[in-house]
Amino acid sequence: MAPLSGRLSGISIPILTARLALRLPKPSDVPFLMRRLNDSAVFRPLVSRHTHFKKSEEVEWVRDSRKSARKGEKLNLAITLRESGTLIGGIGLEIRDWDNGRGWIGYWLAKPYWHRGYASEAASAVSQIAFRRLKLHRIDAAVFEFNPRSARILRRLGFRQEGIRREVLFRDGRWHREFAFGLLARDFRPLRARTSPSRGDVGRDE
Ligand SMILES: CC(C)(COP(=O)(O)OP(=O)(O)OC[C@H]1O[C@@H](n2cnc3c(N)ncnc32)[C@H](O)[C@@H]1OP(=O)(O)O)[C@@H](O)C(=O)NCCC(=O)NCCS
């Protein structure tokens, strides 16, 4: 366990949940990031850019994530399975406005790990730290209109849809909207562990 410093002091990495360990990204994660982030099922709902991620960008992202976490500036974490250490995705919390306790959350999972509650579990753990440890007042999230899976995660945790941004993404010959979600500390509903057993590594990378 490594404690972070600066404004993130009090947070120990990895963050452990029932089935997951959220750790700092490391250089050996780059091939996984390249392959899984550039999978169109992940890429298209995640980012508005049209070009895929280059290796140099991922290398820089890992370096920046490690540096900024250590300096206490932002938290970009790799989502891994607690039992096996298998890397399955990523989650980030960036506090853009410390004066008003306002953070921004984003997350993704490699496709083979969808639909098992891992992203909800990770988002719940990070939100809990945001509110309980960092004493944030609210967390923001943005979801493209064609991404109901992500909206369901947010609603499960107590986020509300607060607005609609029109024509933020031009793709497949037309404009798409983005839904602005927000969660106030007092509305947060941490995820309660399900009784169904973890499916562990079933469906891991082929
Ligand atoms: C968004 C994304 C992370 C959602 O993945 P997901 O697998 O639907 O989310 P979770 O891991 O939280 O799984 C939740 C689902 O698993 C089901 N589930 C199965 N076992 C479960 C368990 N033990 N605990 C909780 N949920 C479980 C839930 O019922 C839920 O299904 P539902 O949405 O149909 O109700 C994924 O689609 C993704 O990476 N998309 C691309 C990137 C992206 O869109 N990021 C968000 C940008 S805003």
The ligand as a MOL file (V3000), in Angstrom:
LIG
                    3D

  0  0  0     0  0            999 V3000
M  V30 BEGIN CTAB
M  V30 COUNTS 48 50 0 0 0
M  V30 BEGIN ATOM
M  V30 1 C -19.6360 1.8910 -19.6350 0
M  V30 2 C -19.1800 0.4770 -19.3200 0
M  V30 3 C -18.0100 0.5380 -18.3340 0
M  V30 4 C -20.3640 -0.2570 -18.6940 0
M  V30 5 O -20.0570 -1.6040 -18.5500 0
M  V30 6 P -21.0970 -2.5590 -17.8130 0
M  V30 7 O -20.5150 -3.8980 -17.8450 0
M  V30 8 O -22.4650 -2.3270 -18.3600 0
M  V30 9 O -21.1090 -1.9660 -16.3320 0
M  V30 10 P -20.8710 -2.7600 -14.9900 0
M  V30 11 O -19.5270 -3.3970 -15.0360 0
M  V30 12 O -21.1350 -1.8510 -13.8710 0
M  V30 13 O -21.9740 -3.9000 -15.0810 0
M  V30 14 C -23.3150 -3.5490 -14.8470 0
M  V30 15 C -24.1930 -4.6150 -15.3950 0
M  V30 16 O -23.7630 -5.8900 -14.9230 0
M  V30 17 C -24.8680 -6.5690 -14.3090 0
M  V30 18 N -24.2630 -7.4210 -13.2550 0
M  V30 19 C -24.0200 -8.7510 -13.4080 0
M  V30 20 N -23.4310 -9.2270 -12.3070 0
M  V30 21 C -23.3170 -8.2010 -11.4270 0
M  V30 22 C -22.8050 -8.0870 -10.1050 0
M  V30 23 N -22.2660 -9.1240 -9.4630 0
M  V30 24 N -22.8350 -6.8720 -9.5080 0
M  V30 25 C -23.3720 -5.8100 -10.1390 0
M  V30 26 N -23.8860 -5.8650 -11.4110 0
M  V30 27 C -23.8480 -7.0500 -12.0460 0
M  V30 28 C -25.7640 -5.4590 -13.8490 0
M  V30 29 O -27.0930 -5.8810 -13.7190 0
M  V30 30 C -25.6100 -4.4480 -14.9310 0
M  V30 31 O -26.4180 -4.7660 -16.0340 0
M  V30 32 P -27.5030 -3.6900 -16.5580 0
M  V30 33 O -26.7540 -2.4400 -16.9180 0
M  V30 34 O -28.0970 -4.3760 -17.7300 0
M  V30 35 O -28.4300 -3.4620 -15.4220 0
M  V30 36 C -18.7350 -0.2910 -20.5970 0
M  V30 37 O -19.8400 -0.4400 -21.4260 0
M  V30 38 C -17.6310 0.4290 -21.3450 0
M  V30 39 O -16.4570 0.3180 -21.0000 0
M  V30 40 N -18.0200 1.1920 -22.3930 0
M  V30 41 C -17.0700 1.9130 -23.2050 0
M  V30 42 C -16.4680 3.0900 -22.4640 0
M  V30 43 C -17.5240 3.9860 -21.8780 0
M  V30 44 O -18.5920 4.1370 -22.4210 0
M  V30 45 N -17.1890 4.6090 -20.7180 0
M  V30 46 C -18.1020 5.5230 -20.0630 0
M  V30 47 C -18.0440 6.8470 -20.7240 0
M  V30 48 S -19.2320 7.9310 -20.0040 0
M  V30 END ATOM
M  V30 BEGIN BOND
M  V30 1 1 1 2
M  V30 2 1 2 3
M  V30 3 1 2 4
M  V30 4 1 2 36
M  V30 5 1 4 5
M  V30 6 1 5 6
M  V30 7 2 6 7
M  V30 8 1 6 8
M  V30 9 1 6 9
M  V30 10 1 9 10
M  V30 11 2 10 11
M  V30 12 1 10 12
M  V30 13 1 10 13
M  V30 14 1 13 14
M  V30 15 1 14 15
M  V30 16 1 15 16
M  V30 17 1 15 30
M  V30 18 1 16 17
M  V30 19 1 17 18
M  V30 20 1 17 28
M  V30 21 1 18 19
M  V30 22 1 18 27
M  V30 23 2 19 20
M  V30 24 1 20 21
M  V30 25 1 21 22
M  V30 26 2 21 27
M  V30 27 1 22 23
M  V30 28 2 22 24
M  V30 29 1 24 25
M  V30 30 2 25 26
M  V30 31 1 26 27
M  V30 32 1 28 29
M  V30 33 1 28 30
M  V30 34 1 30 31
M  V30 35 1 31 32
M  V30 36 2 32 33
M  V30 37 1 32 34
M  V30 38 1 32 35
M  V30 39 1 36 37
M  V30 40 1 36 38
M  V30 41 2 38 39
M  V30 42 1 38 40
M  V30 43 1 40 41
M  V30 44 1 41 42
M  V30 45 1 42 43
M  V30 46 2 43 44
M  V30 47 1 43 45
M  V30 48 1 45 46
M  V30 49 1 46 47
M  V30 50 1 47 48
M  V30 END BOND
M  V30 END CTAB
M  END
